[in-house]
Amino acid sequence: MNKKSAFDIDCNPIIPECGFECSKCIQEIESVLTEMEGVSKVYMEDETKLIVEHDPNLVKAEHLLDVFKTLPSFYKGFFIPKLISP
């Protein structure tokens, strides 16, 4: 059974011009996460909250958090994602 995990990925304090409106960022994040085994869907719920639907038996929310820390590749290390709801 899939579970929804919510992540706060607001980058504005670090990259003020971003506003998480860059389709390049969103596309890369969605692409990387949906290619992971156990992830079925990735979507934005509002400007800073990203929802990942995943099978917790195959991929834990904490592992997804680790993956976020490497994204997007062109701003590697700039996002400081937070797990809102596991």
DSSP file (Angstrom, degrees, kcal/mol; ACC not computed):
  #  RESIDUE AA STRUCTURE BP1 BP2  ACC     N-H-->O    O-->H-N    N-H-->O    O-->H-N    TCO  KAPPA ALPHA  PHI   PSI    X-CA   Y-CA   Z-CA
    1    1 A M              0   0    0      0, 0.0    56,-0.2     0, 0.0     2,-0.1   0.000 360.0 360.0 360.0 132.2    0.0    0.0    0.0
    2    2 A N        -     0   0    0     53,-0.2     2,-0.3    54,-0.1    53,-0.2  -0.397 360.0-156.9 -77.2 152.3    1.4    3.4   -1.0
    3    3 A K  E     -A   54   0A   0     51,-3.2    51,-2.7    -2,-0.1     2,-0.5  -0.913  13.2-129.3-125.1 150.3    2.0    6.1    1.5
    4    4 A K  E     -A   53   0A   0     -2,-0.3     2,-0.4    49,-0.2    49,-0.2  -0.908  22.3-172.6-103.4 125.9    2.2    9.9    1.0
    5    5 A S  E     -A   52   0A   0     47,-2.4    47,-2.6    -2,-0.5     2,-0.4  -0.965  11.1-148.7-115.8 135.2    5.2   11.7    2.4
    6    6 A A  E     -AB  51  85A   0     79,-1.7    78,-2.7    -2,-0.4    79,-1.3  -0.858  11.7-169.3-107.7 137.5    5.4   15.5    2.4
    7    7 A F  E     -AB  50  83A   0     43,-2.5    43,-2.7    -2,-0.4     2,-0.7  -0.982  18.9-141.5-127.2 135.0    8.6   17.4    2.1
    8    8 A D  E     +AB  49  82A   0     74,-2.8    74,-2.1    -2,-0.4    41,-0.2  -0.862  27.1 169.0 -90.3 118.0    9.2   21.1    2.5
    9    9 A I        +     0   0    0     39,-2.6     2,-0.3    -2,-0.7    40,-0.1  -0.155   9.1 160.2-125.0  39.3   11.8   22.1   -0.2
   10   10 A D        +     0   0    0     38,-0.2    70,-0.4    70,-0.2    38,-0.1  -0.465  12.0 175.5 -65.5 123.2   11.7   25.8    0.0
   11   11 A C    >>  +     0   0    0     -2,-0.3     4,-3.6     1,-0.1     3,-1.2   0.426  49.4 102.6-108.0  -2.5   14.9   27.2   -1.6
   12   12 A N  T 34 S+     0   0    0      1,-0.3     6,-0.1     2,-0.2    -1,-0.1   0.859  77.4  54.4 -54.5 -42.5   14.1   30.9   -1.3
   13   13 A P  T 34 S+     0   0    0      0, 0.0    -1,-0.3     0, 0.0    -2,-0.1   0.817 122.0  31.2 -62.5 -25.5   16.3   31.6    1.7
   14   14 A I  T <4 S+     0   0    0     -3,-1.2    -2,-0.2     1,-0.2    -3,-0.1   0.822 134.4  26.2 -99.1 -39.5   19.2   30.1   -0.2
   15   15 A I  S >X S-     0   0    0     -4,-3.6     3,-2.4     1,-0.1     4,-0.6  -0.751  70.8-176.1-125.6  80.8   18.4   30.9   -3.8
   16   16 A P  T 34 S+     0   0    0      0, 0.0    -1,-0.1     0, 0.0    -4,-0.1   0.782  80.2  55.1 -54.7 -32.8   16.2   34.1   -3.6
   17   17 A E  T 34 S+     0   0    0      1,-0.1    -5,-0.1     2,-0.1    -2,-0.0   0.567  97.0  72.4 -77.7  -5.6   15.5   34.2   -7.4
   18   18 A C  T X4  +     0   0    0     -3,-2.4     3,-1.1    -7,-0.2    -1,-0.1   0.998  51.9 174.3 -75.6 -70.1   14.2   30.7   -7.4
   19   19 A G  T 3< S-     0   0    0     -4,-0.6    -1,-0.1     1,-0.2    -2,-0.1   0.629  71.1 -89.4  68.5  12.0   10.8   30.6   -5.7
   20   20 A F  T 3  S+     0   0    0      1,-0.1    -1,-0.2    28,-0.0    -2,-0.1   0.852 103.3 117.7  49.5  41.0   10.7   26.9   -6.8
   21   21 A E    <   +     0   0    0     -3,-1.1     2,-0.6     4,-0.0    -2,-0.1   0.440  34.4 114.0-108.1  -5.1    9.1   28.0  -10.0
   22   22 A C    >>  -     0   0    0      1,-0.2     4,-1.9    -4,-0.1     3,-0.6  -0.561  54.5-156.8 -74.7 114.7   11.8   26.7  -12.3
   23   23 A S  H 3> S+     0   0    0     -2,-0.6     4,-2.8     1,-0.2     5,-0.2   0.793  92.1  64.6 -62.1 -26.6   10.4   23.9  -14.4
   24   24 A K  H 3> S+     0   0    0      2,-0.2     4,-2.0     1,-0.2    -1,-0.2   0.923 105.0  44.2 -61.9 -44.2   14.0   22.6  -14.8
   25   25 A C  H <> S+     0   0    0     -3,-0.6     4,-2.6     2,-0.2     5,-0.2   0.953 115.2  47.3 -63.2 -50.6   14.2   21.9  -11.0
   26   26 A I  H  X S+     0   0    0     -4,-1.9     4,-2.7     1,-0.2     5,-0.2   0.906 111.8  50.3 -61.0 -43.9   10.8   20.4  -10.8
   27   27 A Q  H  X S+     0   0    0     -4,-2.8     4,-2.5     1,-0.2    -1,-0.2   0.907 111.8  47.5 -62.6 -42.4   11.4   18.2  -13.9
   28   28 A E  H  X S+     0   0    0     -4,-2.0     4,-2.6    -5,-0.2     5,-0.2   0.928 113.4  47.6 -66.5 -43.4   14.7   16.9  -12.6
   29   29 A I  H  X S+     0   0    0     -4,-2.6     4,-2.4     1,-0.2     5,-0.2   0.941 114.9  45.5 -62.3 -47.8   13.3   16.1   -9.1
   30   30 A E  H  X S+     0   0    0     -4,-2.7     4,-2.6    -5,-0.2     5,-0.2   0.911 113.9  50.2 -61.0 -43.1   10.2   14.3  -10.5
   31   31 A S  H  X S+     0   0    0     -4,-2.5     4,-1.0    -5,-0.2    -2,-0.2   0.933 113.1  44.2 -62.8 -48.0   12.4   12.4  -13.0
   32   32 A V  H  < S+     0   0    0     -4,-2.6     4,-0.4     1,-0.2     3,-0.3   0.934 117.7  44.2 -64.4 -46.6   14.9   11.2  -10.4
   33   33 A L  H >< S+     0   0    0     -4,-2.4     3,-1.4    -5,-0.2     6,-0.2   0.907 110.6  52.1 -69.2 -41.9   12.3   10.2   -7.8
   34   34 A T  H 3< S+     0   0    0     -4,-2.6    -1,-0.2     1,-0.3    -2,-0.2   0.705 103.6  59.9 -70.8 -16.8    9.8    8.5  -10.2
   35   35 A E  T 3< S+     0   0    0     -4,-1.0    -1,-0.3    -3,-0.3     2,-0.2   0.608  86.1  99.6 -81.2 -11.7   12.7    6.3  -11.5
   36   36 A M  S X  S-     0   0    0     -3,-1.4     3,-1.8    -4,-0.4     2,-0.2  -0.534  87.2-105.9 -76.6 139.5   13.3    5.0   -8.0
   37   37 A E  T 3  S+     0   0    0      1,-0.2    -1,-0.1    -2,-0.2     3,-0.1  -0.453 106.4  23.9 -62.6 130.1   11.8    1.6   -7.2
   38   38 A G  T 3  S+     0   0    0      1,-0.3    17,-2.6    -2,-0.2     2,-0.6   0.253  92.5 112.8  98.4 -12.0    8.8    2.0   -5.0
   39   39 A V  E <   +C   54   0A   0     -3,-1.8    -1,-0.3    15,-0.2    15,-0.2  -0.842  32.1 168.8 -96.8 124.6    7.9    5.6   -6.0
   40   40 A S  E     +     0   0A   0     13,-2.7     2,-0.3    -2,-0.6    14,-0.2   0.738  61.1  10.7-105.6 -28.4    4.7    5.9   -7.9
   41   41 A K  E     -C   53   0A   0     12,-1.5    12,-3.0    -8,-0.1     2,-0.4  -0.995  49.8-170.5-156.2 145.0    3.9    9.6   -8.0
   42   42 A V  E     +C   52   0A   0     -2,-0.3     2,-0.3    10,-0.2    10,-0.2  -0.996  23.7 150.8-136.7 128.9    5.5   13.0   -7.3
   43   43 A Y  E     -C   51   0A   0      8,-2.3     8,-3.4    -2,-0.4     2,-0.4  -0.995  43.4-108.5-156.6 157.3    3.7   16.3   -7.3
   44   44 A M  E     -C   50   0A   0     -2,-0.3     6,-0.2     6,-0.2     3,-0.1  -0.715  20.1-173.7 -86.1 134.8    3.7   19.8   -5.8
   45   45 A E  S    S-     0   0    0      4,-3.2     2,-0.2    -2,-0.4     5,-0.1   0.757  73.7 -19.3 -97.4 -32.4    0.9   20.5   -3.3
   46   46 A D  S    S-     0   0    0      3,-1.1    -1,-0.3     0, 0.0     3,-0.1  -0.810  96.5 -61.0-152.3-164.5    1.7   24.2   -3.0
   47   47 A E  S    S+     0   0    0     -2,-0.2     3,-0.0     1,-0.2    -3,-0.0   0.791 131.3  15.4 -61.4 -29.6    4.7   26.4   -3.6
   48   48 A T  S    S+     0   0    0    -38,-0.1   -39,-2.6     1,-0.1     2,-0.6   0.469 104.5  90.6-125.1  -2.9    7.0   24.6   -1.2
   49   49 A K  E     -A    8   0A   0    -41,-0.2    -4,-3.2   -40,-0.1    -3,-1.1  -0.863  50.3-171.0-105.2 119.9    5.4   21.3   -0.4
   50   50 A L  E     -AC   7  44A   0    -43,-2.7   -43,-2.5    -2,-0.6     2,-0.4  -0.910   9.2-152.3-108.1 131.9    6.3   18.3   -2.5
   51   51 A I  E     -AC   6  43A   0     -8,-3.4    -8,-2.3    -2,-0.5     2,-0.5  -0.876   7.3-167.5-106.5 133.3    4.3   15.1   -2.1
   52   52 A V  E     -AC   5  42A   0    -47,-2.6   -47,-2.4    -2,-0.4     2,-0.6  -0.981   8.3-155.1-120.9 121.0    5.9   11.7   -2.9
   53   53 A E  E     +AC   4  41A   0    -12,-3.0   -13,-2.7    -2,-0.5   -12,-1.5  -0.854  34.2 153.6 -93.9 124.4    3.6    8.6   -3.1
   54   54 A H  E     -AC   3  39A   0    -51,-2.7   -51,-3.2    -2,-0.6   -15,-0.2  -0.964  52.2-105.7-150.0 160.9    5.7    5.6   -2.4
   55   55 A D    >>  -     0   0    0    -17,-2.6     4,-2.5    -2,-0.3     3,-1.8  -0.832  27.2-154.4 -89.0 111.3    5.7    2.0   -1.1
   56   56 A P  T 34 S+     0   0    0      0, 0.0    -1,-0.1     0, 0.0   -54,-0.1   0.658  92.1  63.2 -65.7 -14.0    7.3    2.3    2.4
   57   57 A N  T 34 S+     0   0    0    -56,-0.2     3,-0.1     1,-0.1   -19,-0.0   0.726 114.8  31.5 -77.7 -21.4    8.4   -1.4    2.1
   58   58 A L  T <4 S+     0   0    0     -3,-1.8     2,-0.4     1,-0.3    -1,-0.1   0.764 133.0  16.9-104.7 -34.8   10.6   -0.5   -0.8
   59   59 A V  S  < S-     0   0    0     -4,-2.5    -1,-0.3   -21,-0.2     2,-0.2  -0.960  70.2-145.1-145.6 123.6   11.7    3.1   -0.1
   60   60 A K    >>  -     0   0    0     -2,-0.4     4,-1.8    -3,-0.1     3,-0.5  -0.508  25.2-118.5 -85.1 153.9   11.5    4.9    3.2
   61   61 A A  H 3> S+     0   0    0      1,-0.2     4,-2.1    25,-0.2     5,-0.1   0.856 115.1  58.7 -58.7 -36.6   10.8    8.6    3.6
   62   62 A E  H 3> S+     0   0    0      1,-0.2     4,-1.6     2,-0.2    -1,-0.2   0.854 104.3  50.3 -63.9 -34.8   14.2    9.1    5.2
   63   63 A H  H <> S+     0   0    0     -3,-0.5     4,-1.9     2,-0.2    -1,-0.2   0.896 108.2  52.4 -69.5 -39.6   15.9    7.7    2.0
   64   64 A L  H  X S+     0   0    0     -4,-1.8     4,-2.3     1,-0.2    -2,-0.2   0.894 106.0  55.1 -61.0 -38.6   13.9   10.0   -0.1
   65   65 A L  H  X S+     0   0    0     -4,-2.1     4,-1.2     1,-0.2    -1,-0.2   0.899 106.0  51.1 -60.7 -41.7   15.1   12.9    2.1
   66   66 A D  H  < S+     0   0    0     -4,-1.6     4,-0.3     1,-0.2    -1,-0.2   0.882 108.9  51.2 -62.7 -38.4   18.7   11.8    1.4
   67   67 A V  H >< S+     0   0    0     -4,-1.9     3,-1.8     1,-0.2     4,-0.2   0.902 104.3  57.7 -65.7 -41.1   18.0   11.8   -2.3
   68   68 A F  H >< S+     0   0    0     -4,-2.3     3,-1.9     1,-0.3    -1,-0.2   0.836  94.2  67.0 -56.9 -33.6   16.6   15.4   -2.1
   69   69 A K  T 3< S+     0   0    0     -4,-1.2     8,-0.7     1,-0.3    -1,-0.3   0.672 100.9  48.9 -65.7 -15.6   19.8   16.6   -0.6
   70   70 A T  T <  S+     0   0    0     -3,-1.8    -1,-0.3    -4,-0.3    -2,-0.2   0.396  96.7 133.4-100.9   0.7   21.5   15.9   -4.0
   71   71 A L    <   +     0   0    0     -3,-1.9     8,-0.4    -4,-0.2     6,-0.3  -0.771  50.2  26.0-114.8 157.1   18.9   17.7   -6.1
   72   72 A P  S >  S-     0   0    0      0, 0.0     3,-1.8     0, 0.0     6,-0.2   0.761  74.3-146.0 -70.5 155.7   18.7   19.6   -8.3
   73   73 A S  G >  S+     0   0    0      1,-0.3     3,-1.0     2,-0.2    -2,-0.1   0.805  96.6  55.4 -59.5 -32.0   22.1   18.7   -9.7
   74   74 A F  G 3  S+     0   0    0      1,-0.3    -1,-0.3   -49,-0.0    -3,-0.1   0.580 118.6  33.9 -82.4  -8.0   22.8   22.3  -10.8
   75   75 A Y  G X> S+     0   0    0     -3,-1.8     3,-2.7    -5,-0.1     4,-0.5  -0.112  87.4 174.9-128.0  34.0   22.2   23.6   -7.3
   76   76 A K  T <4  +     0   0    0     -3,-1.0    -6,-0.1     1,-0.3    -3,-0.1  -0.122  68.8  12.5 -50.0 128.0   23.6   20.6   -5.5
   77   77 A G  T 34 S+     0   0    0     -8,-0.7    -1,-0.3    -6,-0.3    -7,-0.1   0.374 102.0  98.0  87.7  -4.8   23.7   21.2   -1.7
   78   78 A F  T <4  +     0   0    0     -3,-2.7     2,-0.2    -6,-0.2    -2,-0.1   0.823  64.0  79.1 -85.9 -33.1   21.6   24.3   -1.8
   79   79 A F     <  -     0   0    0     -4,-0.5   -68,-0.1    -8,-0.4    -2,-0.1  -0.553  57.8-166.6 -75.9 139.2   18.3   22.7   -0.9
   80   80 A I        -     0   0    0    -70,-0.4   -70,-0.2    -2,-0.2    -1,-0.1  -0.762  19.9-165.8-121.6  82.9   17.7   22.0    2.7
   81   81 A P        -     0   0    0      0, 0.0     2,-0.4     0, 0.0   -72,-0.2  -0.333   5.3-158.2 -72.9 150.7   14.7   19.7    2.5
   82   82 A K  E     -B    8   0A   0    -74,-2.1   -74,-2.8    -2,-0.0     2,-0.7  -0.991  18.8-126.3-128.7 137.7   12.6   18.9    5.6
   83   83 A L  E     +B    7   0A   0     -2,-0.4   -76,-0.2   -76,-0.2   -21,-0.0  -0.739  27.6 178.5 -81.1 117.7   10.4   15.9    6.0
   84   84 A I  E    S+     0   0A   0    -78,-2.7    -1,-0.2    -2,-0.7   -77,-0.2   0.911  72.4   5.8 -86.5 -49.9    6.9   17.3    7.1
   85   85 A S  E      B    6   0A   0    -79,-1.3   -79,-1.7     1,-0.1    -1,-0.3  -0.949 360.0 360.0-140.2 118.2    5.0   14.0    7.3
   86   86 A P              0   0    0      0, 0.0   -25,-0.2     0, 0.0   -81,-0.1   0.488 360.0 360.0 -70.3 360.0    6.6   10.6    6.9
